[in-house]
Each structure stands twice: as structure tokens, then as C-alpha cells.
């Protein structure tokens, strides 16, 4: 608010400028986010279409299978120990066990198990696994493809008649989808088992939860659980490949593309989890 000495009146200019500034920034961010989302969605559909068509025509192609297997080993196996194992141990100690002890004061045993499986097993495990894969695999894919784009390796493959979508993007889509499903299952099971174990150390009667833990899931929940984690894995790979392959000529574009891939995939993963929560 500025003071006008001539007429002795206050004119509201500074707050309006701040409102215009933040409105403009938010508007630009929303437009950029939606543009990137739909561009990445189109990119994802094209990659899946070309990849499925190629694998159906050449089912014994060892190169695509080898790249897919390498991605599964890097994202699904190497990330399990010690990263995911230690995180599941810590979540079991810091979240699952106190949650069991707290719910016991007013809920039945079946209600405790239901809350445990829905919150830890179906929701929290998926989000933490996504964060691990984004930080570990998504950033690595964006950097790798970005450096290949700078060195003109992508153009070289195109001149040789090799589709980079099939040989680079599609195997990473499949590898991260499988890795995300496997790691989330590992994390959900271990974090619940560790939580029950630590809760049983305080009260031995809590060992009873081991026998009813696996019986609390139904087939529909498991199907949606697998579908959600496959979508999260594909989303992480899609943004990483999309921004990595869009690097043009400057080395400074690689960290920018990596940052964009991390932020956009993290937001999309939370959106996917929220969307599946709304499914009855």
C-alpha cells in the first residue's frame, strides 16, 4: 500500500502487483505442467505401441530382452538390499509397530489388521517405493539418455534404422513396471512383518497377527495394487525417458532435464496414488 501525498489518499498498488506476479507464475507453471504431462502421455503411448508391435513381430529379439533384464536387475534387485530392506525395517519399527499398539486400545484385532494392510501395505509402501525408484533409477535414466542425446548417439541409431523408442525407452518402461511391483510387495510384506515383530516384543500376544495378516487381502485389492504400481513404474520411466531424450546440445540441459524428470514423476506418482484411493 503506497501513500499519495498530493491527495492524501492511499492507493493499493503493491498488493495488486504481488497478486498479479504470483498469479502469472502459477498460471505459467500450470500451463507448463499440463503441456509436459500430455506430451509425456503421448510419448508413453507411442513407446508402448512401437514396443509391443516390435516384440510381437520379433519375439526372440535378445537385445530388447537383455536391456529389460538389465533394468530389472538395476532397479529391482540392486535397490532391494540394503536400501529397501533397511527402510522397511525402519518403517516397521517407527510406524507399523506404534500403529498396532495405538489401534489396540480401541479397535478389534480384525480392524487393526485392516488398518495395517490398507495404510502400510497398500498405500505407504507404494509411495516410498516410488520415491526410491525416482531418486535411484529415474534420475539415472534421465542422465544416461541426456548424455547420449548430447553425443548424437540417438541420431546415429536413427540413421542406422534403429528405433530408440524400442531399444531405449520400451525396455525401461517394462523393467521399471516390474521392479516397482516387486519392490512394493517386498516393502509391504517386510514392513508389516517387522512391525508385528517389534509390537510382539512389547506384548507377546501380538504374535497372533502373523496368522491373520495374509488373509486380510482380497483379489480385487491385489489386482488394483498391482495395476497401481505398474502405472507408477511406467510413469517414472516415461518422464525420465521423455526429458532425457529431449536434451538437445548443451551439457547444462542434462541436470535441468533430470530435475524436471524427478519433480514431474514425483507429482504424477502422488496423483496416481490419490486416484486409486478414490476407487471404491
C-alpha positions, 0 to 999 in steps of 0.5 A: 500500500503506497501513500499519495501525498498530493491527495492524501489518499492511499492507493493499493498498488503493491498488493495488486502487483504481488497478486498479479506476479504470483498469479502469472507464475502459477498460471505459467507453471500450470500451463507448463505442467499440463503441456509436459504431462500430455506430451509425456502421455503421448510419448508413453503411448507411442513407446508402448505401441512401437514396443509391443508391435516390435516384440510381437513381430520379433519375439526372440529379439535378445537385445530388447530382452537383455536391456529389460533384464538389465533394468530389472536387475538395476532397479529391482534387485540392486535397490532391494538390499540394503536400501529397501530392506533397511527402510522397511525395517525402519518403517516397521519399527517407527510406524507399523509397530506404534500403529498396532499398539495405538489401534489396540486400545480401541479397535478389534484385532480384525480392524487393526489388521485392516488398518495395517494392510490398507495404510502400510501395505497398500498405500505407504509402501507404494509411495516410498517405493516410488520415491526410491525408484525416482531418486535411484533409477529415474534420475539415472535414466534421465542422465544416461539418455541426456548424455547420449542425446548430447553425443548424437548417439540417438541420431546415429541409431536413427540413421542406422534404422534403429528405433530408440523408442524400442531399444531405449525407452520400451525396455525401461518402461517394462523393467521399471513396471516390474521392479516397482511391483516387486519392490512394493510387495517386498516393502509391504510384506517386510514392513508389516512383518517387522512391525508385528515383530517389534509390537510382539516384543512389547506384548507377546500376544501380538504374535497372533497377527502373523496368522491373520495378516495374509488373509486380510487381502482380497483379489480385487485389492491385489489386482488394483495394487498391482495395476497401481504400481505398474502405472507408477513404474511406467510413469517414472520411466516415461518422464525420465525417458521423455526429458532425457531424450529431449536434451538437445546440445548443451551439457547444462540441459542434462541436470535441468532435464533430470530435475524436471524428470524427478519433480514431474514423476514425483507429482504424477506418482502422488496423483496416481496414488490419490486416484486409486484411493478414490476407487471404491 
